[in-house]
Amino acid sequence: MDIVLLILAAAFIVIGIGGCVLPVLPGPPVAYIGLLFMHFSSPERHLSIGSLLTYAFFAILITVLDYLVPAWGTKKFGGTKWGTRGSTIGLLVAVFLLPVMGITLPVFGLTGIIFGPFIGAFIGEKMGGMHTQNALRAGVGSFIGFLAGTFMKLVYCFWILYVYIGKLGWFS
């Protein structure tokens, strides 16, 4: 049973890392579940309750911030609600709608995840009546916010991977 839990832990951590760049999966909570599988695998791999609660807190905090930071970036760079909503719609269109429709252009897929929020914020601001230069600035803010959120998630998930590998004794 110990090996099954460790394999599940590794799988969830790897899926969590993938979830950092794929908006379909909440990366930090999935990686945290992997940490729980490892915790319950055997006594020598147990973490303290305080550590488990700290990792849970950061998984929740980073997940919430991941939704707020792109909107904050858009607003910080002069965007409005039009840009914030456009950023979200641009991401959803690039990730879900276009592939379902069979549209597979180089700008979509993984690059769509990156550029969808930028393009959506730009279009949203233009629809709201903003001048092109200001709409581009709002798009850049959305893009920077997206990168910041992705960076936070990756740092957390790779830290979970580090803890997992350390508990396996690979650093000894």
C-alpha positions as CSV (number, residue, x, y, z in Angstrom):
1,M,0.0,0.0,0.0
2,D,2.9,2.3,0.7
3,I,4.2,2.1,-2.9
4,V,0.7,2.8,-4.3
5,L,0.4,5.9,-2.1
6,L,3.8,7.1,-3.2
7,I,3.0,6.6,-6.8
8,L,-0.3,8.5,-6.4
9,A,1.6,11.2,-4.6
10,A,4.1,11.5,-7.4
11,A,1.3,11.5,-10.0
12,F,-0.7,14.2,-8.2
13,I,2.4,16.4,-7.8
14,V,3.3,16.1,-11.5
15,I,-0.3,16.8,-12.5
16,G,-0.3,19.8,-10.1
17,I,2.8,21.1,-11.9
18,G,1.0,20.7,-15.2
19,G,-2.0,22.5,-13.7
20,C,0.2,25.6,-13.1
21,V,0.1,26.3,-16.8
22,L,-3.2,24.6,-17.7
23,P,-6.2,26.6,-16.4
24,V,-8.3,23.4,-16.3
25,L,-6.5,22.1,-13.3
26,P,-5.9,23.9,-10.0
27,G,-2.2,23.1,-9.7
28,P,-1.4,23.9,-6.0
29,P,-4.4,22.1,-4.5
30,V,-3.7,19.0,-6.7
31,A,0.0,19.0,-5.7
32,Y,-1.1,19.4,-2.1
33,I,-3.3,16.3,-2.4
34,G,-0.1,14.5,-3.6
35,L,1.6,15.7,-0.5
36,L,-1.2,14.2,1.6
37,F,-0.8,10.9,-0.2
38,M,2.9,10.9,0.7
39,H,2.1,11.9,4.3
40,F,-0.1,8.8,4.8
41,S,2.2,6.4,3.0
42,S,4.4,5.5,6.0
43,P,5.4,6.9,9.4
44,E,8.9,8.1,8.3
45,R,7.2,10.3,5.6
46,H,4.8,12.0,8.0
47,L,4.7,15.8,8.1
48,S,3.7,17.7,11.2
49,I,0.2,19.0,11.5
50,G,1.6,22.5,11.4
51,S,3.4,21.8,8.1
52,L,0.3,20.3,6.6
53,L,-1.8,23.3,7.6
54,T,0.8,25.7,6.3
55,Y,1.0,24.0,2.9
56,A,-2.8,23.9,2.8
57,F,-3.0,27.6,3.6
58,F,-0.5,28.5,0.8
59,A,-2.3,26.2,-1.7
60,I,-5.6,28.1,-1.0
61,L,-3.9,31.5,-0.9
62,I,-2.0,31.0,-4.2
63,T,-5.2,29.6,-5.9
64,V,-7.2,32.7,-4.8
65,L,-4.4,35.1,-5.8
66,D,-4.1,33.4,-9.2
67,Y,-7.6,34.7,-10.0
68,L,-7.0,38.1,-8.6
69,V,-3.5,39.0,-9.8
70,P,-4.3,39.2,-13.6
71,A,-7.2,41.5,-12.8
72,W,-5.0,43.5,-10.5
73,G,-2.4,43.7,-13.3
74,T,-4.9,44.9,-15.7
75,K,-6.2,47.6,-13.3
76,K,-2.6,48.6,-12.3
77,F,-1.8,49.3,-15.9
78,G,-4.9,51.5,-16.4
79,G,-7.5,48.8,-17.4
80,T,-11.1,48.8,-16.6
81,K,-13.7,46.1,-15.9
82,W,-13.9,45.8,-19.7
83,G,-10.3,44.7,-19.8
84,T,-10.6,42.4,-16.8
85,R,-13.6,40.6,-18.2
86,G,-12.0,40.5,-21.6
87,S,-8.9,38.9,-20.1
88,T,-10.9,36.1,-18.6
89,I,-13.0,35.6,-21.8
90,G,-9.8,35.6,-23.9
91,L,-8.3,32.8,-21.7
92,L,-11.5,30.7,-21.8
93,V,-11.9,31.1,-25.6
94,A,-8.2,30.2,-26.3
95,V,-8.3,27.2,-24.0
96,F,-11.8,25.7,-24.4
97,L,-13.9,27.1,-27.2
98,L,-11.5,27.2,-30.1
99,P,-10.2,23.6,-29.7
100,V,-13.7,22.4,-29.4
101,M,-14.6,24.1,-32.6
102,G,-11.6,22.4,-34.2
103,I,-9.6,25.5,-34.7
104,T,-5.9,24.6,-34.2
105,L,-3.8,27.6,-35.2
106,P,-0.3,28.2,-33.7
107,V,-1.7,31.1,-31.7
108,F,-3.9,28.7,-29.7
109,G,-3.1,25.8,-27.3
110,L,-0.3,26.6,-24.9
111,T,0.4,29.9,-26.5
112,G,-3.3,30.7,-26.3
113,I,-3.1,30.2,-22.6
114,I,-0.3,32.8,-22.5
115,F,-1.7,35.3,-25.1
116,G,-5.4,34.7,-24.6
117,P,-5.7,37.0,-21.6
118,F,-3.6,39.7,-23.4
119,I,-5.7,39.6,-26.5
120,G,-9.0,39.4,-24.5
121,A,-8.0,42.4,-22.3
122,F,-7.1,44.4,-25.4
123,I,-10.4,43.6,-27.2
124,G,-12.4,44.2,-24.0
125,E,-10.8,47.7,-23.5
126,K,-11.4,48.6,-27.2
127,M,-15.0,47.5,-26.9
128,G,-15.2,49.8,-23.8
129,G,-14.1,52.7,-25.9
130,M,-10.5,53.0,-24.7
131,H,-7.8,54.3,-27.1
132,T,-5.5,51.7,-28.6
133,Q,-2.4,52.7,-26.6
134,N,-4.2,52.4,-23.3
135,A,-5.9,49.2,-24.3
136,L,-2.5,47.7,-25.2
137,R,-1.2,48.8,-21.8
138,A,-4.1,47.1,-20.1
139,G,-3.4,43.9,-22.1
140,V,0.3,44.1,-21.0
141,G,-0.9,44.4,-17.3
142,S,-3.1,41.3,-17.8
143,F,-0.2,39.4,-19.3
144,I,2.1,40.4,-16.5
145,G,-0.5,39.4,-13.9
146,F,-0.9,36.0,-15.6
147,L,2.8,35.4,-15.6
148,A,3.0,36.4,-11.9
149,G,0.2,34.0,-11.0
150,T,1.8,31.2,-13.0
151,F,5.2,31.9,-11.3
152,M,3.6,31.7,-7.8
153,K,1.9,28.4,-8.7
154,L,5.1,26.9,-10.1
155,V,7.2,27.9,-7.1
156,Y,4.7,26.3,-4.7
157,C,4.3,23.1,-6.7
158,F,8.1,22.6,-7.2
159,W,8.5,23.2,-3.5
160,I,6.0,20.4,-2.9
161,L,8.1,18.2,-5.3
162,Y,11.2,19.1,-3.3
163,V,9.5,18.1,0.0
164,Y,8.4,14.8,-1.7
165,I,11.8,14.0,-3.0
166,G,13.4,14.9,0.4
167,K,11.0,12.7,2.3
168,L,12.0,9.8,0.0
169,G,15.5,10.3,1.3
170,W,17.0,11.3,-2.1
171,F,18.9,14.3,-0.6
172,S,20.6,12.2,2.2
